[in-house]
Amino acid sequence: MGKYKKEIIILSICFIMCIVSIIVIKNKFFGGMSVYQQAANIANGLKNDNGKYKEAVTVPIETTTIVIPKADDYTPGDEEVGDEVDTTYPYEIAPQFEDDGSIIYDGMTLTELTNKLNKSLNGYMTNTGYFFAEYTKKTGLNPYLAVSIVLLETGCKWSCSKLTKECNNIGGLKGSPSCNGKSYKKYNTLGEGIDGFLDIIYKNYYLKGMKTPEEMNPVYAASTTWAEKVRSYMNEIKNK
């Protein structure tokens, strides 16, 4: 017993200090109330004026929905606007062609018209002005109208549609060979895709007397503002 006398004294002192601390805390915060009184006070605090327990109140959590905007003028049906950033373009180097110097549209030669159209064609459509200018030379199709419709159909004024970038398909044309196993058609080159779409505009509308967006609108698009959007693009292209 004498061997552990020192340890017993220390433990006794600690025990007495704990008892004193508990008594001090009890008297300071609870004024000498019994444990049962303390529990009763807590329970009473949960009651309302009628003596009934208060109902729990649920606070709603506010949530925020983030809407990612798309191009307002893009109306490609069931295509998707490409989310990825264009890093490579089919015609980073402009197509080479011969120009005989003849005037083909609006007082411009093939080269001059190509350069003018290229100012409004960027991203995946960079340097494709030649294909529109050459088509105008062959058919007389208004190049401002043609480029405007393509920009509207593909969303290429901002970011070209996924269908355009993956399968060179302009305007959601359907046919074979298939684009990624779907009903849309895949073109080997962007130039072929542009010509394929312009053939539709030329044969189905231009040759049938519909040579302006206002004349095309009732047949081409369900939207009554389609012609207005195309006309706005045409003015912008012409004035650059």
C-alpha positions in Angstrom: 0.0 0.0 0.0 2.8 2.4 1.0 4.4 1.7 -2.4 1.5 3.5 -4.2 0.9 6.2 -1.5 2.0 9.0 -3.7 -0.2 7.9 -6.7 -3.2 7.5 -4.4 -2.8 11.0 -3.1 -2.6 12.5 -6.6 -5.7 10.6 -7.8 -7.6 11.7 -4.7 -6.7 15.3 -5.3 -7.9 15.0 -9.0 -11.1 13.4 -7.9 -11.8 16.2 -5.4 -11.1 18.9 -8.0 -13.5 17.3 -10.5 -16.3 17.2 -7.8 -15.6 20.9 -7.0 -15.7 21.9 -10.7 -19.0 20.1 -11.3 -20.5 21.9 -8.2 -19.3 25.3 -9.4 -20.6 24.8 -13.0 -23.9 23.5 -11.7 -24.4 26.5 -9.3 -23.3 29.1 -11.9 -25.4 27.9 -14.9 -28.3 26.1 -13.3 -28.7 27.9 -9.9 -28.7 24.8 -7.9 -31.5 23.1 -9.8 -31.8 19.4 -9.9 -31.2 17.4 -13.0 -34.9 16.8 -13.3 -35.6 20.5 -13.1 -33.1 21.2 -15.8 -34.7 18.6 -18.1 -38.1 20.1 -17.4 -37.0 23.6 -18.4 -35.5 22.4 -21.7 -38.8 20.5 -22.5 -40.9 23.6 -21.6 -38.8 25.7 -24.0 -40.0 23.5 -26.8 -43.6 24.2 -26.1 -45.7 27.0 -27.5 -48.2 29.3 -25.7 -50.9 26.6 -25.7 -48.7 24.1 -23.9 -48.2 22.0 -27.0 -44.8 21.1 -28.5 -43.7 23.3 -31.3 -43.5 21.7 -34.8 -40.2 21.5 -36.5 -39.7 24.0 -39.3 -38.1 22.9 -42.5 -36.1 25.6 -44.3 -36.0 25.1 -48.0 -32.6 25.0 -49.7 -32.3 27.4 -52.7 -30.9 25.9 -55.8 -29.5 27.7 -58.9 -30.0 26.3 -62.4 -27.2 27.3 -64.8 -28.4 27.7 -68.4 -25.7 27.5 -71.0 -26.8 29.8 -73.9 -26.7 28.7 -77.5 -26.6 30.8 -80.6 -30.0 32.6 -80.9 -30.0 32.4 -84.7 -29.2 28.7 -84.9 -32.2 26.6 -86.1 -30.8 23.3 -87.4 -33.6 21.0 -86.5 -32.3 18.1 -84.5 -28.6 18.8 -84.9 -26.4 19.8 -82.0 -24.2 22.9 -81.7 -20.6 21.6 -81.1 -19.4 22.3 -77.6 -15.8 21.8 -78.3 -13.5 24.6 -79.5 -12.4 24.3 -83.2 -8.7 23.7 -83.3 -8.2 22.5 -86.9 -10.0 23.6 -90.1 -10.2 21.7 -93.4 -9.0 24.7 -95.4 -6.4 26.4 -93.1 -4.6 26.8 -96.4 -7.0 28.4 -98.9 -7.9 26.4 -102.0 -5.9 27.3 -105.1 -7.9 28.3 -108.3 -7.5 30.1 -111.6 -9.3 33.4 -112.2 -9.9 34.5 -115.8 -10.7 38.1 -114.6 -14.3 38.0 -115.6 -17.0 39.7 -113.5 -19.2 37.1 -111.9 -21.3 39.0 -109.3 -21.8 42.5 -107.9 -18.9 43.9 -110.1 -16.4 41.4 -108.6 -14.2 38.8 -110.2 -13.9 35.2 -108.8 -11.0 36.2 -106.6 -12.6 39.4 -105.3 -15.8 37.7 -104.4 -14.0 34.8 -102.7 -12.0 37.3 -100.6 -15.1 39.2 -99.7 -17.0 36.0 -98.6 -14.1 34.8 -96.6 -14.4 37.8 -94.3 -17.7 36.3 -93.0 -16.5 32.6 -92.9 -14.4 31.6 -89.9 -13.8 28.7 -87.6 -14.5 25.4 -89.4 -15.7 27.3 -92.4 -12.4 29.3 -92.8 -11.3 29.9 -96.4 -14.4 28.3 -98.0 -15.5 31.4 -99.8 -14.2 30.0 -103.1 -16.8 27.2 -103.1 -19.6 29.7 -102.8 -18.1 32.1 -105.4 -17.5 29.2 -107.8 -21.0 28.1 -107.4 -22.2 31.6 -108.2 -20.1 31.6 -111.3 -21.7 28.4 -112.5 -25.3 29.1 -111.6 -25.8 32.7 -110.8 -27.0 31.9 -107.2 -26.8 34.9 -104.9 -23.6 34.2 -102.9 -24.7 36.5 -100.0 -27.9 34.5 -99.7 -26.1 31.1 -99.9 -23.5 32.0 -97.2 -26.2 33.5 -95.0 -28.3 30.3 -95.1 -25.3 28.2 -94.4 -24.3 30.3 -91.4 -27.8 30.1 -90.0 -28.2 26.3 -90.7 -24.8 25.3 -89.2 -24.5 27.9 -86.4 -21.0 28.7 -87.9 -21.3 32.3 -87.1 -20.3 31.2 -83.6 -19.5 27.5 -83.4 -20.4 25.0 -86.2 -22.7 22.2 -85.5 -21.3 18.8 -84.6 -22.8 17.3 -87.8 -20.9 19.9 -89.9 -17.6 19.3 -88.1 -17.8 15.5 -88.0 -19.3 14.7 -91.4 -19.0 17.9 -93.5 -22.8 17.9 -93.6 -24.3 21.4 -94.2 -28.0 21.9 -93.2 -28.7 18.3 -92.0 -29.0 16.6 -95.4 -29.9 12.9 -95.2 -28.7 10.1 -97.3 -25.8 7.7 -97.7 -23.0 7.0 -96.8 -24.2 7.4 -93.2 -22.7 9.9 -90.8 -21.9 7.9 -87.6 -24.6 5.3 -88.3 -27.4 7.8 -88.4 -29.7 9.0 -91.2 -27.6 12.0 -92.0 -25.2 11.9 -94.9 -21.4 12.0 -94.7 -19.4 14.0 -97.2 -15.7 13.3 -97.8 -14.8 17.0 -97.8 -16.3 20.2 -96.6 -16.2 21.5 -100.2 -18.5 18.6 -101.3 -20.8 19.2 -98.4 -21.2 22.9 -99.3 -21.9 22.0 -103.0 -24.4 19.4 -101.9 -26.3 21.9 -99.8 -26.1 24.6 -102.5 -27.6 22.2 -105.0 -30.7 21.8 -102.8 -31.1 25.6 -102.6 -30.5 26.1 -106.3 -32.7 23.3 -107.6 -35.5 23.3 -105.1 -35.9 27.1 -104.6 -33.8 29.3 -107.0 -34.9 27.6 -110.2 -38.5 27.6 -109.0 -38.5 31.4 -108.7 -37.7 31.7 -105.0 -34.6 33.8 -105.1 -34.9 35.9 -101.9 -35.2 34.8 -98.3 -38.7 36.4 -98.2 -39.8 34.2 -101.1 -38.2 31.1 -99.7 -39.4 31.5 -96.1 -43.0 30.0 -96.4 -41.6 26.9 -98.1 -38.2 26.5 -96.5 -38.8 27.2 -92.8 -41.6 27.0 -90.3 -40.2 30.0 -88.4 -41.7 33.3 -89.6 -38.5 35.1 -88.6 -36.2 33.0 -90.8 -36.2 35.4 -93.7 -35.5 38.3 -91.4 -32.4 36.6 -89.9 -31.1 35.6 -93.3 -31.6 39.1 -94.7 -29.7 40.5 -91.7 -26.8 38.2 -92.4 -26.9 39.1 -96.1 -26.6 42.8 -95.4 -23.7 42.2 -93.0 -21.8 40.1 -95.5 -22.4 42.5 -98.4 -21.2 45.5 -96.3 -17.9 43.9 -95.2 
